[in-house]
Amino acid sequence: MTAPPIHLYRLFKWGRILARHGALRGIERDSNAPKPVRRLARILRIGAQLPEVPRYADAFQAIGPAAIKLGQTLATRPDLVGEAAAHDLLRLQDALPPLPFAIIRERIENSYGRPLDAFFASIDETPVGAASIAQVHRAVTTDGRHVAVKVLRPGIEAEFAKAIETYEWAAAQVEGMGGEAARLRPRLIIEHFKRWTARELDLRREAASASELAEGMTAEPDFYVPTIDWQRTTGKVLVLEWLDGIKLSDRSALVAAGHDTTALAGKLIRAFLRQAIAEGFFHADMHQGNLFALADGRIAAIDFGIMGRIDRRARVWLAEILYGLITGNYKRVAEIHFEAGYVPAHHNVAEFATALRAVGEPMRGLPVKDMSVGAMLDGLFNITRDFDMQTQPHLLLLQKTMVMVEGVARGLDPEINLWETSAPFVREWIRTELGPEAAIADRIITDLRTLARLPELIRNIELRYPAPGGAPPAPPLRQIEVVRVGGGWRYVVVALAAAAASAAAMWLIL
């Protein structure tokens, strides 16, 4: 375990980089930030030449790969870092100079335990992409298939482990200060960040995510997930089907190739809704660089390192919230927030409904091309503090993805409106999941499961109450501590250590 002085040294070094880019200015001015944190921010900028406009993305880029990923996470948290910082962090480019192919070749061969040519007939030494965690090369397998080979950078696991350990330590210190810092739950944020990066640092888990998403999207034929080559995939190397397509960011190329960009936008939104609401498992990094239009009009996705998951109960709440905002039923949206426990019970439902109306109504009066899901969600974040709403990381990840999807869809069709496009799908899903047919089906399933348990229940009763003449069940035996002879000094040392630990804990609390 790393000692606190090491954490402090790392934080000081990173803090100086943030200060030089003006990225601590918002903390200094935020009255909700804990006073010790604001004081530390002022100390870190001593002697630094600050830019006129803070460059948050550049600062995280300068710190390193783990900070880049953390910055992308914080871009989803305007309530935590402020709207200006969150917007600037969206500029973060998850790209680094590529490593020499000799290093990549060694990494692949060490992972396989065999020479490269045992698996690939050829591999392009120039990468098609180089990110903070891995880089990708195009290759042809020994059986003639064209594939993409994603390889983890050597040493990246240790680098992330060190950084995350310090993030966890720092988050615990800040959350321990109470107040607004405790409400925003920084420790939970870092815990989710740790889980996301753990999936990205084990390429078998990324492959499994892609495979699961492909199964869930069978009902959406216009969305394609490349096939995984499991025989060539390890924890350090991911091999998947090569896709020839046009990035959704290149609208002119899409038009030149004869694609209907309006139809592509609709397919993208429907695919996202299918993932998030119907399946509860969604691609959480759906930016333009990860989405392609195939020649047959389908949309294909790559890079499955960051995935989101929502259970059925939360999906029902989410669908009702979306539909309530679409239709202007703010009272029902407010009730759902209370039912889900997002808003503490001591607040007033009607007051919360009024606050929601203040966010939603200005959007409803705008032309279609000017309406924005992102703007509405930002407005919702602004009222969370007034109603003591604790952050819900799974919903924050979903919010980030919704804003991404809306941005990509608008790039394809500037007139697209996520609300109007979403309404038919959400309405149908709510009817299917919450309508009378669904209620009857749920009741039948519950009753059948109860009937199926009856034989086991009867057997358990017979075991507990056997027929007359049978041997009674043995009574439970009381746990008795075994006294060991000798070595009494060990118990004395343990008692003293426990007393010292208790005293130290009380001193820290007081």
N, C-alpha and C positions, 0 to 999 in steps of 0.2 A: 504494500500500500504506500502510495506516495505521501511524503510528509508535507504539512501545510506550507513550510517555507518554499518548497518547490512549486506548489500551486501559485503562491503569491508572486514568485519570480516570473512564471509564465504569464500570469494575468497582467503584471506590470509591463512586460515586453509587448504583449498584444495591445494593452491599453495605450501605450505610447504610439503605436502604429495608428490606432483608431483616432487618437488625439490629433496627430499630424494631418489626418485627412478631414478633421473637423467633425468626426462622427460621434463625439461625446457632447457636442453642444446641446443637443436636445435633452440629454439627461440632466445637464446643469440647470436647464430652464424649466424642467418639469417639476411642478410642486408636488406631484404624487410620488415621485421617486424618493426612496429613503434618503434621509440627510447624509448618512455616511457614504452612500454611493455618489451623491452629488459632490460631496467634499473630495472624494477620491478622483472624480472626473476633473475637478479644477486643478488638483495636484498634478495629474498626468499631463495636462496641457502646458505646464510651466516651461517656457523656453521654446515652445513649438510655434512655427509660423502657420497660422490657420488659413485655409482657403476661404473665400467669401461664401461659397456654397458648399456644404458638406458633401463629401464623396464617399458615401457608405459602401457602395459596391466595390470601389477601388481599394478601400481599406481591407475588406474581407478577402479580396483577391490577393492582396499583398501578404496577408498572414499565412495563407496556405490552404491545402485541399480540404481539411476538416472545417476550416472557417468558411470556405466557399459553400459547403453543404449546410452549415449552420445558418449562414446568411440567407440561403434559399428558403430555409425553414422560417426564419424571422420575417421574410417577405410576406408571409401569410398572417402576420400578427400586427396589423396597424394599431390595435388596442395596446400593444406592448411597446412597440418601438416608434409609434407615430406614423401618420399617413405619408409624410414626406420621405421618411427613411424606408418604409415598406415599398413605396413606389420606386425609389432609387435602387433598392436591392433586387428588383426584378431585372435590372441590367446585368446581374451576375452571369457571366459566361463560364459554364463549367468546362473550361478548356485549358490545357497546359501544353507546352512544347512536347512533341512525341519523344519517346525513348528510342535509342538505337535498336535496330531489329535484332542485333546479336543478344541483347538483354532479354528481349521478348521471346526469342527462340529458346534461350536457356530456361526461361520461366515455363514455357509450354512443355518442353521435354522433361523438366523436373516434375511437373504435375502429372504427365503421362507415364513417366518412368521408361519411355521408349523414344527412339529417334522421331523427328518430325515427319519424315517421309513415310513412316509406317501408317500415318493417318491422312496425310494430305499429298496429293499429286503435285500441287503448287500452292504457293502463298505469296501474296503481294507484300513486299517488304515496306512499302509506303502505306502508312495507316490511313484509313478513310475518316478516322476521328480519334482524337486524343483528349480524354477528360481527366478530371482530378483523381479518379479511382482506377480507370482502365482505359485501354485503347483498343481500337477495332481494326482488323485487317480482313481483306477479302481473300478467299481461298477456294480451291477446288479439292474435293475429297478424293480418295483413291478409287471410289466407285463413280466418280464423274459428276457429283452434285456441287453446285455453286453455293457457298456458305459464307456467313460472316463469323469471324473468330474474335471474341472479346476476351482480353487477357488482363488480369489485375496487375497493377504496377507493383513491382517488388518493394517490400517494406511498408506498404500503405496500411496494412492491418495494425502494425505497431504504432504508426504515426497517429492513426485515428484513436487507438486505445488510450494513448497518453492525453490527447486533447480532450476526449470525452470525459475522462476521469477528472480533469480540472474543471470542465464545464459543470459536472455534477457537484463538485465541491463548492464552486462559486454559487450555483443556484441554491444550494442548501443554506449558505450564509445569507443570501439576499432574502429568501423566503422566511428565514428565521427572524427577520426584522419586522415581520407582521405588516398590517395595514394593506395598502394596495398591492404591495409585492406578494403577500400571501394569497390574495384573491386571484392574481394572475397565474399562480401555480407554476413558477419557473422550473421546479424540480420535475413536474410531470411533463413539461415541454421537452426537457432534456432527455427524459426517459423514453419518450416517443421518438425523439431524434436518434437515440441510441439504437432502438429497435429497427428503424428504417435503415440506418447505416449497416447494421449487422446483416440485414438481408442483402444489401448491395455488396458487402464484402464476402459473401458466400454465393458464388454464381450458380450453384445448384439450387439455392432457394429462389433466385431470380428466374431460373428455368422453370421451377415448379409453379411460380406465380404466373408465368406466361401460359403454361399448360392449363392451369385452372381457369384463367381468363378465357382461353380459347373454348373450353367446355361450356362456360357460362354464356358465351356469345353465339352459340349455335342457332339461337332464335333470331339473331341479327346478322343475316348473310352479307350485309353491306359493310361489315367491319371484320377485318382479317388480322389474325395473329400468326406470325411465322412459326413454322414447325421446329421443334427442338430436336437436335441430334444428341440424344441421351448417351449414345455410345462414346461420343467424343467430348462430353461435358463433365467437368470436375468442379471442385470448389474454386479453382483459380482460372479455369478456362470454360467459356460458354460458346458453344457452336450452334448456330441456328440458320435456318433457311435464308438465303440472300434474296432480297426484294428489289426489283427494278421498278421504281416509281418516281413521282415528282413530289417534292416537299410541298406541303400545303401553304408554306410561306411564299412560294413562287407563283403568285396568281397569274402573271403574264404567261408563264410557261404552261400553266394548267389550261388557260384559255386557248393558247396556240395548239395544244394537244387535243382540243375538242371537248374538254371536260365541262360539265354544267356546274359552275361554282356554287350556285344557289342550292342545287340538289346535294352537293358535297357538304355544304354547311348544315343542311337538315339531317343528313345521315350521321354527321359527327355528333350533333346534339342528341339525336335519338340513341346513338350508341352509348353516349355518356349516361343518359337516363336509365338505359337498360342495365348498365353496370351498377350505378349507384343506388337506384331505387328498387329495381326488380331483383337483382342478384346480390346486392350488398357487398360487392367486391369490385373495386374500380382502379383503373390506371390513374395514378395520382400525379403523373408528370406529363400531361398531354399538351406540351408546348409544340410549336410549329416544327421544330427540328426532329421531333419524334413521330410525326404523322406524315404519311405519304398517300398520294392517290395512285392506285394501280391502273393499268391500261383498261381494265374492264369496268372502271368506275367505283370499285370498292375502295374503302379507306383502310390502310394498314398502319399498325402501331409497332414501335420498337421500344427498347429500354424499359424493362419491367422491374427495376430496382426499387422504386417507391410505389407501393400499392396501399390502398385504403380499404378498410373493412367496417361494415356497419351491420349490427344485428337487426333482426326483423322488427322488433319493437321500435327501435330508433328510426328505421326506415319508414314505418307507418307514420310516426310523428313528423319526420322530414317531409313526406309526401303531403301530409295535411297542412304543414306550415307553408310549403311552396304554393299549394293550391289556394290556401287562404289569402296569401299575399297577392296571387294572380287575380283572385276574384274580389279582393277588398274586404274579406271577412276577418277583420282584425280581432274581433272578440274571440273567435275560435282559435286563431293563432296564439293569442294570449293564454287561453285556457290550456292549450297543448304545452306551452312553456312551463306552466305550473304543474300539469300532470306529469311531465317528464322530470320534474325536479330541477329544471334549469334556472328557475327563479324561486328564491326562498318563499315559503308559505306566508310569512308575515307581511308581504307586499300585497297591494290591492290589484286584482285582476283587471278591473276597469281602467285604473290608472295606467297599467302596462299596455292595455289595448289602445289607449289614447296616444301613448308614446310611439307605438307601432304605426298608428295612423299618420303621425307627423312625419315618419320616415317614408311610408308607402304612397301617400296621396300625391305628393309633388311629382313622383315618377309616373303615376297613372295619367297625369294630364299632359305628358310630353309626347311629341311625335314618336313613332316607332323607332326611327333611326337614332333618336337621342336617349332612349331608355337604356338603362344599364343594370344588370344584376350586380355587378361589382360595386356600383355606387350605392345600391340599396343595402347590400351586405355591410358596406362600410358604415352606413347610417345605423344599422342594427348594432354594430360594435360600439358606436358612440353612446348608446343608451344602456349598455351592460353595467357600467359603473353605478349608475343611478339606482339600479335594481339588484345590486350585489350578486350579479350572475358570475359564477365561476366558469372558467374557460373549459370548453369541451374539445380536446385535441382532435378527436375523430371528425367533428363537424368543421373545425378549422381547416383540416386537410381537404375536406370536401369543398369548403368555400374557396380555397386556393384553386382547386381544380375547376370549379365552376367559372371562376374569373378567367382562367386560362382558356377553357373551351369557348367561352363567349368571345374572347379576343381573337382566337383562330377563326371562329365562325364569322365574325365581323370582317376579318381580312378577306374571306371568301365572298361574303355578301354584306356590304355595308348597311343594307336595309333590314338585315335579320334581327329578330327580337327573340331572345331566349325564352321570355315569358310566354309569348303566343305560341311558339313552336313546341314548348314543353307541355302546355295545358292539355291537349288531347291525350298524350301518353300518361300524364299524372292522373287525369280524371279516370281513365280506363283502369289504371292500376289500383286506384282507391276503390273503385266499384268492385273490382275482382277480389281485392283483399279484405274490404270492409263491408261489402254489400250483403244482402240477405242470403245469397247463394253461398258466400264464403262462410257466413256464420253457421249455416246448416251443415256445411261440409266439415267445419272445425268441430262441431258438436258430435257428428257421426264418428269422426276419427277418434275423439276423446273417449266416447262410449265404447268403441270397439277395443281400444287399448285397455280400458278398465276391465272389459269382459275377458280379454286375453290374460289378464293378471289373476283372475279368480282361481284357477287351479293351483297356482303357486301360493296364493293366500290361504287356501284350504290346507295345503300341505304344511305351511308354517303353523297354522292353528293346531293341527294334529301333533306336530313336534312339541309344541308348547304345552298342550293338554293331551297327553297320551291316553290310550284306552286303559280301563282298570286292569290291574295285574302287571302292567308293564313297568319297567324300571323308570323312576322319575329322572328328569334331566339333572345333571350335576349342577349344583349352585355355583355362581361365580366366586372365584377365590379372591380374597383381599390381597392387594399388593403389599408385600412386606419388604422393607429395606434390609438388605443383607449387610450385617456389621462385619467389617474386616478387621482382623487383629493385626496390630503393628502399623507402622507408618503414620502414626498420629500427627506427626509434624506437618504432613501434607495438608491435613484439614485446617490446621492453624494458619498456614500460608494462604490457603484459599479464602478463609474467613477474613484475614487481614486485607487481601486484595479486593474482596468484595466491598468491605467497608471503605477502602480508599476510593474505589470507583464511585460508590454512592455519594461520598463527600464531594468528589470532583463534580459530579453531575449536579448536585444541589448548588455548588458554587457558581456553575455556569448559568443555572436557571436564575439565581438571585442576582 
